[in-house]
């Protein structure tokens, strides 16, 4: 099976798992549940749950304990997109080729849909205890701490805070400040995917790999955001599934602004290859499944260098 075929298979599996854990839209709160499901069900790369499952298998995880966390992380990611698209934030009207949640349901319901996804993510993650065995139960606690920390004020929300503040006050962020935004707004959830997957495996390999996984997630996150910045310049709305050229229109400073386009491309490639190298150096239990997961994860990271959306 080629890497592309494996990725399609893993993405489809992550899609099924994510949608399975969404709430049924019913009762007096049906509208907010419908908006939540619309936001998550609009598609996407499902990169974060795919990364989490690969890290879980690489570290020797074998049961379904990872699945609630895969869905939970995707809910958190999508809540951030719903709020990002609001007029008070990035004012995006299109997401994944569909009207943004606030365009379809109104701004008030979009706020509630984001709130609902964030809270329901933790309700969903707690379901991992139903299938966790032995040391995996301690792993669930560790994974919950990682998930909450990387999504909160010392992670994604912290990065978004500086990003929004800079736009509202028309501040020009320094390279150091911009890197803080990238590290927290983008890299934090990618780190969470890898670290939660490892923790949930509950194995010695998970402990041994923690430091390298954290660094790989950081490198991947900065590279991923750099590619977003590059695509915003070089791509088009139809390819991206969201408005292209928005950074320039909004006068938003990006790393491309500081480095220049070609240097940004080189840095994006360097970080991606460094992350893939770290993954290939990770410890496994030497089973075929773990070794295959390691190579898949490395190839996935390398493939993001040339992604088009």
C-alpha positions in Angstrom: 0.0 0.0 0.0 1.4 3.4 -1.0 1.7 6.3 1.5 -1.2 8.1 -0.3 -3.4 5.1 0.1 -2.5 4.7 3.8 -3.2 8.4 4.4 -6.6 8.1 2.7 -7.4 5.1 4.9 -6.2 6.8 8.1 -8.1 10.0 7.2 -11.3 8.1 6.6 -10.9 6.2 9.8 -10.4 9.5 11.7 -13.4 11.0 10.0 -15.6 8.1 11.1 -14.4 8.2 14.7 -14.8 12.0 14.9 -18.4 12.0 13.5 -19.3 9.0 15.7 -18.7 11.0 18.8 -20.7 14.0 17.8 -24.0 14.7 19.7 -27.4 13.9 18.2 -29.2 17.2 17.4 -32.4 16.9 19.5 -34.3 18.6 22.3 -34.5 22.3 23.0 -30.8 22.7 22.3 -31.0 21.0 18.9 -29.9 24.1 17.0 -26.6 24.5 18.8 -25.9 20.8 18.4 -26.7 21.1 14.7 -24.3 24.0 14.3 -21.6 22.0 16.2 -22.1 19.1 13.8 -22.1 21.3 10.8 -18.8 22.8 11.8 -17.1 19.5 12.4 -18.8 17.7 9.6 -17.7 20.1 6.9 -14.6 18.0 6.4 -10.9 18.9 6.6 -7.7 17.0 6.6 -8.3 15.4 10.1 -4.6 15.9 10.5 -4.7 16.1 14.3 -6.5 12.8 15.0 -4.4 11.0 12.4 -1.3 12.2 14.1 -2.6 11.1 17.5 -3.5 7.7 16.3 -0.1 7.2 14.6 1.7 8.3 17.9 -0.5 5.9 19.9 0.3 2.9 17.6 4.0 3.9 17.4 4.3 3.8 21.2 2.5 0.4 21.4 -1.1 1.4 21.9 -3.4 -1.3 20.8 -7.0 -0.7 22.0 -9.7 1.9 21.4 -8.7 4.2 24.3 -7.3 6.8 21.8 -10.6 7.2 19.9 -12.4 9.6 22.3 -9.3 11.8 22.4 -9.0 11.8 18.6 -12.6 13.1 18.4 -12.1 15.5 21.3 -9.0 17.2 19.7 -10.8 17.6 16.4 -13.7 19.2 18.3 -11.3 21.7 19.9 -9.7 22.4 16.6 -13.0 23.1 15.0 -14.3 25.3 17.8 -11.2 27.5 17.3 -12.1 27.8 13.6 -15.7 28.7 14.3 -14.5 31.5 16.6 -11.7 32.5 14.2 -14.2 33.1 11.4 -16.4 35.5 13.4 -16.5 39.1 12.3 -14.8 40.1 15.6 -11.9 37.8 14.9 -10.7 37.1 11.3 -14.1 37.8 9.6 -14.0 34.7 7.4 -17.1 33.9 5.4 -16.0 30.7 3.8 -14.6 27.5 5.5 -13.8 24.3 3.6 -15.8 25.5 0.6 -18.9 26.1 2.7 -20.4 29.1 4.4 -18.7 29.7 7.8 -20.8 28.7 10.8 -21.7 32.3 11.7 -22.9 32.9 8.1 -25.2 29.9 8.2 -26.4 30.1 11.8 -25.7 33.7 12.9 -22.9 35.0 15.1 -24.6 34.3 18.4 -25.2 30.6 17.6 -21.7 30.3 16.2 -20.3 31.5 19.5 -22.5 28.9 21.3 -21.4 26.2 18.8 -17.8 26.9 19.6 -18.4 26.9 23.3 -20.4 23.7 22.9 -17.6 22.0 21.0 -15.0 23.0 23.6 -17.0 21.7 26.5 -18.2 18.6 24.7 -14.6 17.8 23.8 -13.8 17.2 27.4 -16.9 15.2 28.0 -15.9 13.0 25.0 -12.2 12.6 26.1 -13.4 11.3 29.5 -15.0 8.3 27.7 -11.4 7.0 27.2 -11.5 5.7 30.7 -14.2 3.2 29.6 -11.7 1.2 27.5 -8.4 2.1 29.2 -6.5 -0.7 30.8 -3.8 -0.8 33.5 -1.2 2.0 33.0 -3.4 3.5 30.3 -5.7 5.0 33.0 -2.7 7.1 34.2 -2.1 7.9 30.6 -5.6 9.2 30.3 -5.0 11.6 33.1 -1.8 12.8 31.6 -3.5 13.2 28.2 -6.3 15.2 29.7 -3.7 17.6 31.3 -1.9 17.9 27.9 -5.2 18.5 26.0 -6.4 21.2 28.5 -3.0 22.9 28.7 -2.3 23.1 25.0 -5.9 24.3 24.2 -5.9 27.0 27.0 -4.3 30.3 28.0 -0.9 28.7 28.1 -1.4 27.3 24.6 -3.8 28.0 21.7 -5.9 30.7 23.5 -2.7 32.5 24.6 -1.5 32.6 21.0 -4.8 33.8 19.8 -4.8 36.5 22.4 -1.6 38.2 21.1 -2.8 37.7 17.5 -6.2 39.5 18.2 -4.6 42.2 20.3 -2.1 43.0 17.6 -4.9 43.4 15.0 -7.2 45.4 17.3 -4.5 47.9 18.3 -2.8 47.8 14.8 0.5 46.6 16.4 3.3 45.2 14.3 4.5 42.1 16.0 8.2 41.4 16.3 9.6 38.1 15.0 9.8 36.9 18.6 6.1 37.8 19.2 5.0 36.2 15.9 6.9 33.0 16.8 5.0 33.0 20.1 1.7 33.2 18.2 2.7 30.4 15.8 4.0 28.2 18.7 0.8 28.5 20.6 -2.0 29.2 18.1 -0.9 26.4 15.7 1.9 24.2 17.1 0.2 23.6 20.5 -2.6 21.4 19.2 -0.2 19.5 16.9 2.0 18.8 19.9 -1.1 17.8 21.8 -2.0 15.2 19.1 1.4 13.5 19.4 1.8 13.8 23.2 -1.8 12.6 23.9 -1.4 9.7 21.6 1.8 8.6 23.3 0.4 9.1 26.8 -2.7 7.0 26.0 -0.5 4.1 24.9 0.6 3.8 28.5 3.9 2.1 27.6 7.6 2.6 28.5 8.1 3.8 24.9 5.6 6.6 25.5 7.8 7.9 28.4 11.0 7.6 26.4 9.6 9.4 23.3 8.0 12.4 25.1 10.7 14.9 24.6 11.3 14.1 20.9 7.6 14.1 20.2 7.2 17.5 21.8 10.0 18.9 19.7 8.6 17.2 16.5 5.2 18.7 17.2 6.8 22.2 17.7 8.7 21.9 14.4 5.7 20.6 12.6 3.5 23.4 14.0 5.8 26.2 12.9 6.3 24.6 9.5 2.5 24.1 9.1 1.8 27.8 9.8 4.6 28.9 7.5 3.0 26.8 4.7 -0.4 28.5 5.5 1.3 31.9 5.1 2.9 30.8 1.8 -0.3 29.4 0.4 -2.2 32.6 1.3 0.2 34.3 -1.1 0.6 31.7 -3.8 -2.7 29.9 -3.9 -6.3 30.8 -4.7 -9.7 30.7 -2.9 -10.9 27.7 -4.9 -7.9 25.6 -4.0 -7.7 26.7 -0.4 -11.5 26.4 0.3 -11.2 29.7 2.2 -10.4 33.3 1.0 -6.8 33.6 -0.3 -4.8 36.7 0.1 -6.5 37.6 3.4 -3.2 38.4 5.2 -2.2 41.1 2.8 -5.7 42.6 2.6 -5.9 42.8 6.4 -2.4 44.2 6.6 -1.3 41.2 8.7 2.3 40.6 9.4 3.5 37.0 8.9 6.8 35.2 9.0 6.9 35.5 5.2 6.9 39.3 5.7 10.1 39.0 7.7 11.9 36.2 5.9 10.8 36.8 2.3 8.9 34.1 0.3 11.9 32.0 -0.7 13.5 32.0 2.7 10.2 31.1 4.3 9.9 28.1 2.0 13.4 26.9 2.9 12.7 27.3 6.7 9.4 25.5 6.3 11.2 22.6 4.5 14.0 22.5 7.1 11.6 22.3 10.0 9.5 19.6 8.4 12.5 17.4 7.6 13.8 18.0 11.2 10.4 16.8 12.6 10.4 13.8 10.4 14.0 12.9 11.5 13.0 13.2 15.1 10.1 10.8 14.5 12.4 8.3 12.8 14.6 8.3 15.9 11.7 7.4 18.2 11.7 4.2 20.3 9.2 1.4 19.4 8.4 -2.0 20.7 9.8 -3.3 17.4 6.5 -4.8 16.4 5.5 -4.5 12.7 2.6 -2.3 13.7 4.7 0.2 15.6 7.4 0.3 13.0 4.8 0.9 10.3 3.2 3.7 12.4 6.6 5.4 12.8 7.3 5.4 9.1 3.8 6.6 8.3 4.1 9.4 10.7 7.5 10.5 9.3 6.1 10.4 5.7 3.0 12.3 6.8 5.1 15.1 8.2 7.3 15.2 5.0 4.2 15.3 2.8 3.0 18.5 4.5 5.9 20.4 2.9 4.1 20.3 -0.4 0.4 20.5 0.7 -1.8 22.8 -1.3 -4.5 23.6 1.3 
